Amino acid sequence: MVVAQTQLSNGQARRRHHREPFLRFALKTIVKKPGRLIGFLIIVLFILMAIFGPMLYPKNLPIDPNAIYAPISWKYPLGTDFEGTSNLALVITGARYVLFAAAMGALFTVVFGTVLGLLSGYFAGATDSVIMRITDFILTLPSFPLLVVLSTVWNFGQPVAMGFVLGITGWGGLARAVRSQTLTLRERGFIEAARGLGLSSGHILFRQLMPNVGSYIAMNLLLAVTGSIYAEVGLFFLGVVPFHVNNWGVMLNLAVFSGGAMSSPQALPYLLSPMLALLILTLGIVLFLDAVDEMFNPRLREV
């Protein structure tokens, strides 16, 4: 019992030691490589754009009828659309829904995948079998066609609703990864020590096991954001979601099917503006993944 207490207390002491300077460590990790810093700044820029952009640069600025499909200039950095509205204003305004719905989708994905993966790996046996059969079913579903079908009965105009549906269709891969790690960790000494002290299963799952799969969770959170963004933009592009929502997918749809962007060179900036936003945001997330892995991976932190 004394050995168990010592093992557990030492592990907790190490985690406290790492947790106290985490913010400083995170900043040092980000600035260690230029790519990480660029990725971080891109993500921060898009978050600030989504929060404050519509107030600073609203899309309902006075429309100039003579500025329809105006070329790129200082006044219109990304040109204008078929109504003379600034494409930059449309991109900025659309970022709010895109990022909020994607964040909700990633959050639900990570919560479902982490909880079910931990339960499956820790309890094993019948619990593992049931959860894994459900996971197999989720993984075999064609996610995007399913989202198209669900959009006919679900109000995807609300970002939380959109995020929830993205989450329940995308947690399978993370659940399997967390389960695999948990199966390995459940026989480690610090888990045996926790059981020997009579700690509850909930405490062991969320205080002992989950921090050790934090790297998987953090990285999958960012990857889920990327997947959610492309899924929701794709749904809006197909026109299966009401267009009363400002979204980059709406811009793509209108540019292709109403604005003639595929046949008129003047309309190309309207088509390329949301695509450029998607490209830059995805690049930022990919560059930042390396920093996230080091921040949340205990083995990398101890090096």
Secondary structure, 3 states (H helix, E strand, C coil): CHHHHHHHHHHHHHHHHHHCCHHHHHHHHHHCCHHHHHHHHHHHHHHHHHHHHHHHCCCCCCCCHHHCCCCCCCCCCCCECCCCCEHHHHHHHHHHHHHHHHHHHHHHHHHHHHHHHHHHHHHCHHHHHHHHHHHHHHHHCCHHHHHHHHCCCCCCCCHHHHHHHHHHCCCHHHHHHHHHHHHHHCCCHHHHHHHHCCCCHHHHHHHHHHHHHHHHHHHHHHHHHHHHHHHHHHHHHHCCCCCCCCCHHHHHHHHHHHCCCCCCHHHHHHHHHHHHHHHHHHHHHHHHHHHHHHHHCHHHHCC
